[in-house]
Amino acid sequence: MSQDDCIFCRIVAGKSPAEKIIENDDFIAVRDIYPKAPVHALVIPRQHISWLNDIGGVDPGLCKGMLEFMVELAGSLGVKESGYRVINNVGSGGGQVIFHLHWHLLAGRSAGFNIEEEL
């Protein structure tokens, strides 16, 4: 997939609009345009990685950085202490629609909601 074909690559490059929340050299967090919870953000690596199954070829430091970035994002969104959910959909059968690795950070209501109804 080329960067021109990938909406997340275009967002990372500043070629498609998105409401940025925070960013660093490796990741960008944006508000989901179709939120499934009161707080719904997407964490997108700047590097194009198609899906979680490709993570074995990625620098382990990037993986650790992703987790730290999510905690920082939760703090920026004011949900770090109250709690939040992080979800990654893998493949079409797992609900992945955009094949650029990304995570959903959701918060703002009980985690007891039905994930199949929400995502």
C-alpha positions as CSV (number, residue, x, y, z in Angstrom):
1,M,0.0,0.0,0.0
2,S,1.4,3.4,-0.9
3,Q,1.1,6.5,1.4
4,D,-1.4,8.0,-1.1
5,D,-3.7,5.0,-0.7
6,C,-3.6,5.0,3.2
7,I,-5.8,7.5,5.0
8,F,-3.6,7.2,8.1
9,C,-0.4,7.8,6.2
10,R,-2.1,10.9,4.7
11,I,-3.1,12.1,8.2
12,V,0.4,11.5,9.5
13,A,1.8,13.5,6.6
14,G,-0.7,16.4,7.1
15,K,-2.4,15.7,3.8
16,S,-5.8,14.8,5.3
17,P,-7.5,16.6,8.1
18,A,-7.7,15.2,11.6
19,E,-8.2,16.7,15.1
20,K,-4.8,16.1,16.6
21,I,-4.6,15.5,20.4
22,I,-0.9,14.9,20.9
23,E,2.0,13.7,18.8
24,N,5.7,12.8,19.0
25,D,8.3,11.6,16.6
26,D,6.8,8.1,16.4
27,F,3.1,8.5,17.0
28,I,0.1,10.7,16.5
29,A,-3.2,10.7,18.4
30,V,-6.3,12.0,16.8
31,R,-10.0,12.1,17.7
32,D,-12.0,9.3,16.0
33,I,-14.5,10.8,13.6
34,Y,-17.0,8.1,14.5
35,P,-16.7,7.9,18.3
36,K,-18.0,4.8,20.0
37,A,-17.6,6.3,23.5
38,P,-17.5,9.8,25.0
39,V,-13.7,9.7,24.7
40,H,-12.5,8.0,21.6
41,A,-9.0,8.6,20.2
42,L,-6.9,6.8,17.7
43,V,-3.2,6.1,18.2
44,I,-1.4,5.9,14.9
45,P,2.3,5.0,14.4
46,R,4.0,7.3,11.8
47,Q,5.6,4.3,10.3
48,H,3.2,2.3,8.1
49,I,2.8,-1.1,9.6
50,S,-0.2,-2.9,8.1
51,W,-1.4,-4.8,11.1
52,L,-0.4,-6.2,14.5
53,N,0.8,-9.5,12.9
54,D,3.7,-7.5,11.4
55,I,5.0,-6.3,14.8
56,G,7.8,-8.9,14.9
57,G,9.7,-6.9,12.3
58,V,9.4,-3.6,14.3
59,D,12.0,-2.2,16.6
60,P,11.0,-3.3,20.2
61,G,11.7,0.3,21.3
62,L,8.8,1.4,19.1
63,C,6.5,-1.0,20.9
64,K,7.5,0.2,24.3
65,G,7.1,3.8,23.1
66,M,3.6,3.0,21.9
67,L,2.5,1.9,25.3
68,E,4.1,5.0,26.9
69,F,2.4,7.2,24.4
70,M,-1.0,5.7,25.2
71,V,-0.5,6.4,28.9
72,E,0.5,10.0,28.0
73,L,-2.6,10.3,25.8
74,A,-4.8,9.0,28.6
75,G,-3.4,11.8,30.8
76,S,-4.0,14.4,28.1
77,L,-7.6,13.3,27.8
78,G,-8.1,13.3,31.6
79,V,-8.9,9.6,31.9
80,K,-5.6,8.2,33.1
81,E,-6.8,7.7,36.7
82,S,-10.5,6.9,36.0
83,G,-9.7,4.2,33.5
84,Y,-9.8,3.6,29.8
85,R,-9.8,0.8,27.2
86,V,-7.2,0.2,24.5
87,I,-8.3,-1.9,21.5
88,N,-6.5,-3.1,18.4
89,N,-8.6,-4.9,15.7
90,V,-6.5,-7.4,13.7
91,G,-7.5,-8.4,10.2
92,S,-10.9,-8.2,8.5
93,G,-12.2,-11.0,10.8
94,G,-11.1,-9.0,13.8
95,G,-12.9,-5.8,12.6
96,Q,-9.8,-4.0,11.1
97,V,-11.0,-1.6,8.4
98,I,-8.0,0.5,7.8
99,F,-4.8,-1.6,7.2
100,H,-2.4,0.8,9.0
101,L,-1.8,-0.5,12.5
102,H,-3.6,1.7,15.0
103,W,-5.2,1.5,18.5
104,H,-8.5,2.8,19.8
105,L,-8.4,4.5,23.2
106,L,-11.9,4.6,24.6
107,A,-13.2,6.0,27.9
108,G,-16.0,8.0,29.6
109,R,-18.3,5.2,30.5
110,S,-18.3,1.8,32.1
111,A,-16.1,-0.8,30.4
112,G,-19.1,-3.2,30.6
113,F,-20.4,-2.1,27.2
114,N,-20.7,-4.8,24.5
115,I,-17.6,-4.5,22.3
116,E,-19.3,-6.0,19.3
117,E,-22.0,-3.4,19.4
118,E,-19.5,-0.6,19.9
119,L,-16.7,-1.4,17.4
